[in-house]
Amino acid sequence: MTSYNKKANLIKIKYAIIWFILFLTSCNPNSNPENLSTLEITPSVKVITSGGFAAAYDGLIAQIEMELGIQLETEYGSSSGGAIDSIPIRLENGDNFDVIILSRESLDKLTQEGFVNSESRVDLVRSKIGMAVKEGSPVPVINDVPSFIAALKDAQSIAYSASASGTYLSTELFPALGIWEWLEPKSTRVFSERVAAVVARGDAEIGFQQISEILPIKGATFAGAIPDELQKVTTFSAGILVNAANPQDASRLLDYLSSETLAAAIAASGLSPVVLENAVETE
């Protein structure tokens, strides 16, 4: 079971305990029916987020629930890649959520397929691709193209994400650099797990994923972003599903996630909030 799913299961257990207590109270013959009838049930919003935004989101759950007066039921999955727990596959298999957070490219595709309310879409952050090495290992310099290529050639093994960043590297960048034929035999595409976790275990010497997905992983060191001229910036966005059970609170959640109120906390996770870009443009 991935760390994402473990966390989601803990959240489910928490709410199951709450509902069980309420059930026992309702079964108590000495309970006051009038009190039960006025019992306020906190509305819930069911969210699934991809890894690129997960670290920032996880750190904000308590604040969001307090400020908006809602309960967040959270699950995790990749933006793409075809894994059984990826967001697109889960939607195709009939899973339903109020809010999905994933790459803009995947969000637009799911909108075209009829899963997402097109008017609800909002861009949250920009994210760059970074490199991770095992903690305590030498950290290669990758601040220009020659040093980046040298680090790739010197590495004994390479891991990359099955989602947006890894797809770009394996199908566009590495072939364009003319080095994919050397790299492919020693490269592994990682499904349903953080690439940095694979590197931290020692299963790959270096790994590539969104910077925000590398920073939280214990046992891995963030080596740096890939050179700007080779970089692909991914926009992570959110949308409300057309059959959302709680679209009103889902809309409030998206307004809050995209507000300046949370921008500093989100930026601390290695992401660039879109709202700050908009603020600069209007100055």
C-alpha positions in Angstrom: 0.0 0.0 0.0 1.4 3.4 -0.9 1.9 6.2 1.6 -0.8 8.1 -0.2 -3.4 5.4 0.3 -2.3 4.8 4.0 -3.0 8.5 4.7 -6.3 8.3 2.9 -7.2 5.2 5.0 -6.4 7.0 8.2 -8.7 9.9 7.3 -11.5 7.4 6.5 -11.0 5.7 9.8 -11.2 9.0 11.7 -14.5 9.8 10.1 -15.8 6.3 10.6 -15.2 6.6 14.3 -17.1 9.9 14.4 -20.1 8.4 12.7 -20.0 5.4 14.9 -20.1 7.6 18.0 -23.1 9.5 16.5 -24.8 6.2 15.8 -24.4 5.0 19.4 -25.7 8.3 20.6 -28.8 8.0 18.4 -29.4 4.5 19.8 -29.3 5.6 23.4 -32.9 5.5 24.8 -32.0 8.2 27.3 -30.8 10.6 24.6 -32.9 13.7 24.0 -34.6 13.5 20.6 -34.7 17.3 20.5 -30.9 17.5 20.8 -30.5 14.9 18.2 -32.7 16.7 15.7 -30.7 19.9 16.1 -27.3 18.1 15.8 -25.3 19.8 13.1 -23.5 17.6 10.7 -20.4 19.2 9.2 -20.5 19.0 5.4 -17.8 17.0 3.7 -15.9 17.6 0.4 -14.4 14.6 -1.3 -11.0 15.4 -2.9 -8.5 13.5 -4.9 -5.1 15.1 -5.6 -2.1 14.1 -7.5 1.4 14.2 -5.9 2.5 17.5 -7.4 0.1 19.4 -5.1 -0.2 16.8 -2.3 2.5 18.1 0.1 1.1 21.7 0.0 -2.5 20.4 0.4 -1.7 18.1 3.2 -0.2 20.9 5.2 -3.3 23.0 4.8 -6.0 20.5 5.6 -6.5 21.6 9.2 -6.6 25.3 8.3 -9.1 24.7 5.5 -11.4 22.6 7.6 -11.4 25.3 10.3 -11.8 28.3 8.1 -14.4 26.8 5.7 -16.2 24.7 8.3 -16.0 21.5 6.2 -14.5 18.1 6.4 -12.1 17.0 3.7 -12.1 13.4 2.6 -8.9 13.0 0.7 -7.5 10.4 -1.6 -4.4 10.4 -3.8 -3.5 9.4 -7.3 -1.3 10.4 -10.2 -2.4 12.8 -13.0 -1.8 10.3 -15.7 0.4 7.2 -16.5 -2.3 4.5 -16.5 -1.8 3.1 -13.0 -4.9 1.6 -11.5 -5.0 4.2 -8.8 -4.3 7.2 -11.1 -7.1 9.8 -11.2 -8.2 9.2 -14.8 -8.4 5.4 -14.3 -10.4 5.8 -11.1 -12.9 8.1 -12.7 -13.2 5.7 -15.7 -13.9 2.9 -13.1 -16.8 4.8 -11.6 -15.1 6.4 -8.5 -16.6 9.9 -7.8 -15.2 12.9 -6.0 -16.3 16.5 -5.6 -12.9 18.0 -6.4 -9.9 16.7 -8.4 -6.4 18.4 -8.4 -4.0 17.3 -11.1 -2.0 18.6 -14.1 -3.9 21.1 -16.3 -3.3 18.9 -19.3 -5.0 15.9 -17.6 -7.8 18.1 -16.2 -8.6 19.5 -19.7 -8.7 16.0 -21.1 -11.0 14.8 -18.4 -13.2 17.9 -19.0 -13.4 16.9 -22.7 -14.4 13.4 -21.7 -17.3 14.8 -19.6 -16.1 14.3 -16.1 -15.4 17.9 -15.1 -17.5 21.0 -15.1 -15.6 23.2 -17.5 -16.5 26.5 -15.8 -15.1 25.3 -12.5 -11.5 24.9 -13.6 -8.9 27.0 -11.8 -5.1 27.0 -12.1 -3.4 26.7 -8.7 0.4 26.4 -9.1 3.3 26.1 -11.5 5.8 23.3 -10.8 9.3 22.5 -12.0 11.1 19.2 -12.5 13.9 18.4 -10.1 16.4 15.7 -9.4 16.8 13.6 -6.2 19.7 11.6 -4.9 20.0 9.3 -1.8 20.7 11.3 1.4 24.5 11.2 2.0 25.4 10.5 -1.6 27.4 12.9 -3.7 25.2 15.6 -5.2 25.9 16.1 -8.9 25.9 19.6 -10.3 23.2 20.0 -12.9 22.9 23.8 -13.4 23.8 23.7 -17.1 23.1 21.4 -20.0 26.6 19.7 -20.2 26.7 19.0 -16.5 23.1 17.7 -16.6 24.0 15.3 -19.4 27.1 14.2 -17.7 25.2 13.4 -14.5 22.7 11.3 -16.5 25.5 9.3 -18.2 27.4 8.8 -15.0 24.4 7.5 -13.0 24.2 3.7 -12.7 20.4 3.8 -12.5 17.7 6.4 -13.1 14.1 6.6 -11.9 11.4 8.9 -13.4 7.7 9.5 -12.8 5.0 7.7 -14.7 3.1 11.0 -14.7 3.6 14.4 -16.4 7.2 15.0 -15.6 8.5 11.5 -16.5 6.4 11.4 -19.7 8.1 14.6 -20.8 11.6 13.4 -19.9 11.3 9.9 -21.6 9.3 10.9 -24.7 10.5 14.4 -25.4 13.6 15.7 -23.6 15.9 12.6 -23.5 15.2 11.7 -27.1 15.8 15.3 -28.2 19.1 15.3 -26.5 20.1 12.2 -28.4 20.9 10.2 -25.2 17.7 8.1 -24.7 19.3 5.0 -26.2 22.0 5.1 -23.5 19.6 6.0 -20.7 16.6 3.7 -21.4 18.3 0.4 -20.4 19.1 1.8 -16.9 15.9 3.8 -16.4 12.8 2.8 -14.5 9.3 4.3 -14.8 7.8 4.6 -11.3 4.1 4.0 -10.8 2.0 4.8 -7.7 5.0 5.9 -5.6 7.2 9.0 -5.2 10.3 8.7 -7.2 12.3 10.2 -4.3 11.2 7.3 -2.2 12.7 4.9 -4.7 15.9 6.8 -4.6 15.9 7.0 -0.8 15.7 3.1 -0.7 18.7 2.9 -3.0 16.7 1.3 -5.8 17.8 4.1 -8.2 20.9 6.4 -8.0 19.1 9.5 -9.2 15.5 10.3 -9.8 13.3 12.9 -11.4 9.9 14.3 -10.4 8.2 17.6 -9.6 10.3 19.4 -6.9 7.3 19.6 -4.6 7.2 15.7 -4.6 10.9 15.4 -3.8 11.2 17.8 -0.9 9.0 15.9 1.7 10.7 12.5 1.3 13.0 11.5 4.1 16.2 9.8 3.0 16.4 11.7 -0.3 18.2 14.9 -1.1 17.0 17.5 -3.6 19.9 18.0 -6.0 18.3 20.9 -7.9 16.0 21.7 -10.8 17.0 20.6 -14.2 18.4 23.5 -16.4 16.0 26.2 -17.3 16.5 25.7 -21.0 15.4 22.0 -20.7 12.7 22.6 -18.1 9.1 21.9 -18.5 6.9 23.8 -16.1 3.7 21.9 -15.2 0.5 23.8 -14.1 -1.5 22.0 -11.5 -5.1 22.9 -11.5 -8.4 21.9 -9.9 -11.9 21.3 -11.0 -15.3 20.1 -9.8 -16.8 16.9 -11.2 -20.1 17.2 -13.0 -21.8 14.7 -10.6 -20.2 16.1 -7.4 -22.2 15.5 -4.3 -21.3 18.8 -2.8 -20.6 21.3 -5.5 -21.2 24.4 -3.3 -18.6 23.7 -0.8 -16.3 22.3 -3.5 -16.5 25.8 -5.1 -15.6 27.4 -1.8 -12.7 25.1 -1.5 -11.3 26.0 -4.9 -11.7 29.7 -4.2 -9.7 29.3 -1.0 -7.0 27.1 -2.5 -6.4 29.7 -5.3 -6.4 32.7 -2.9 -3.5 34.9 -1.7 -4.3 33.8 1.8 -2.6 30.4 1.2 0.0 31.5 -1.3 2.9 31.7 1.2 2.3 28.3 2.6 2.0 26.7 -0.8 5.2 28.4 -2.0 7.1 26.9 0.9 6.4 23.4 -0.5 8.4 24.2 -3.7 5.5 25.4 -5.9 4.8 28.8 -7.5 1.2 30.0 -6.8 -0.6 31.3 -9.9 -2.3 34.0 -7.8 1.0 35.6 -7.1 1.7 35.8 -10.9 -1.6 37.5 -11.4 -0.8 40.0 -8.6 2.5 40.9 -10.2 0.8 41.4 -13.6 -1.8 43.8 -12.1 0.8 46.0 -10.4 
